[in-house]
C-alpha cells in the first residue's frame, strides 16, 4: 500500500505524491519562544518527527523546515494585543531578543531529550524580515493588500476561498472580529494584518516601505516556507488550533501572490487534555516539560505520545504515564534479552511483522497500531526464546535489527547505546538536575536573607560551569548553555 495521508483540506486520506519524485518538502509551524515548552509542544513535534523519520525510511529525501517565531505573534493570536515576546521581555526586564534566544535554547534542549531530530532548516521570523516585506509588496501591488496609516492588511474579500481549510465562512470571521475592538482603518473586520505600525515604545521594529513597524504573525510562514520549499509545499503541519486564523491566512496570502496551490497535504495534530480538559496556560493546567522530566524519563513521554494517533486527543494522567512506562520497559527488556541470550537453532518469520508495521505507518502514520505490532513481535520473540531450541544467531541478529529499525530509527523509542536520550545519559541528567536544584534552593535562601553576594556568586559559578540561571516571577529556571 502506498503512503496515505489524511489531508485536513480535503478531509480525507490521499495517496502521497510529492511535487518532486523522491523528495519530500515538509514545513511545520514552530514555537513562539516566550516560555518553556509544554506537553502540547511535545505532542506536536514528536508526531511530526515520526512523520519525517518514516518518510526518510521510505526512501524520500526529506527537507524539514520548522520555524521559530520570535516576533509578531500577538496575545490574541490575531491583530490585537501585545507581542508575546515583547511582553515577556517587559515582565523579565530584559531585551526581547534575549527572551527569544533563551527560550529557543530551552525548546531545543527539551526536544533533544525527547529524541526529536533537529529540522534541516530552522529559520527565524526576525532573520527573514526582507522576505516578508517583499511578499507584502507583491500583495499590495496585486491589489490583495492595502496600506492605511502605516498598517498593511490583506483584503479577505479579494480571495473568495478564504477559510476553506477551517471551514469558517467570511461571516464567521466577521462575527469573530466583533468580539474585540475592530480597528477602524480596516476595510472589513476579517481583514488581517501583514504589517503593523510600531510606535516609539515598541521594542522590535524595522524599516519598511510603509514606515517603521513589524510583520504580522501569519506572513512569516508563507515567506519562509516558499523560500526554502518552493511555491507549493508537499506537507504543512501544525496544531489543530492553527487552522484558523493562522493557516487560513497562510493559504490566502500565498495563493493570492502565486496563483498556485500553496500546500498539497495539510496535517494537523490534535490537542493535549488533562483529565479531559484542554491543556492551556490560561486554565493553569499546562504541563511544563522540564518539570515533567524530573519525574518521568523523556523516552517514556515520547512513548506515551506515540500510543495516541497524532489526529487524536492525548489525555495526560499519572495512570497513563505509569502504563506507558511499563509498556516501554517490556519492549526494552525484549531487546536486552536478545542481546544476552545464547544462540540456539530456532528460526523466526520477521517479514510478516515488518509488513504489518509498514502497513500501519503507511496508513496516515498510525503509530498506535505500529506499537501494537511491536508488542506482538516482542511476545513472539519471548515465546521463541522460552522454547528449548531458542533462536539461532541469525534469527537473534534479525530480531534485534527489527527492533533497532522500527522501534529505534523510525519511532525513536529505543536506544542502542548510551547516547543522547538513552537511559544512561538520562540518569546523568537527573543527577545534574538534583544538584542544581540544591544550589538554587541555597541561592533562594540567600536572597531571602538579603545575602546578595552569595546569591550572585552561586549564579556566576553556575554560569562558569555552563548552566544559565534565569529569574522570573514564577521562580528561577536553568538551562545548559550550548
Secondary structure, 3 states (H helix, E strand, C coil): CCCEEEECCCCEEEECCCCCCCEEEEEECCCECCCCCEHHHHHHHHHHHHHHHHHHHCCCEEEEEECEECCCCECCCCCCCCEHHHHHHHHHCCCHHHHHHHHHHHHHHHHHHCCCCCCCECCECHHHHHHHHHHHHHHHHCCCEEEECCEEEECHHHCCCCCCCCCCCHHHHHHHHCCCCCCCCCCCCCCEEEEEECCCCCCCCECCCCCCEEECCCHHHHHHHHHHHCCCEEEEEEEHHHHHHHHHHHHHHHHHHHCCCCEEEEEEECCEEECCEECCHHHCCCCEHHHHHCCCCHHHHHHHHHCCCCCCCEEECHHHHHHHHHHHHHHHHHHHHHHHCCCCCCCCCCHHHHHHHHHHHHECCCHHHHHHHHHHHHHHHHHHHHCCCCCCHHHHHHHHHHHHHHHHHHCCCCCCCCCCCCHHHHHHHHHHHHHHHHHHHHHHHHHHCCCHHHHHHHHHHHHHCCEEEEEECCEEEEEECC
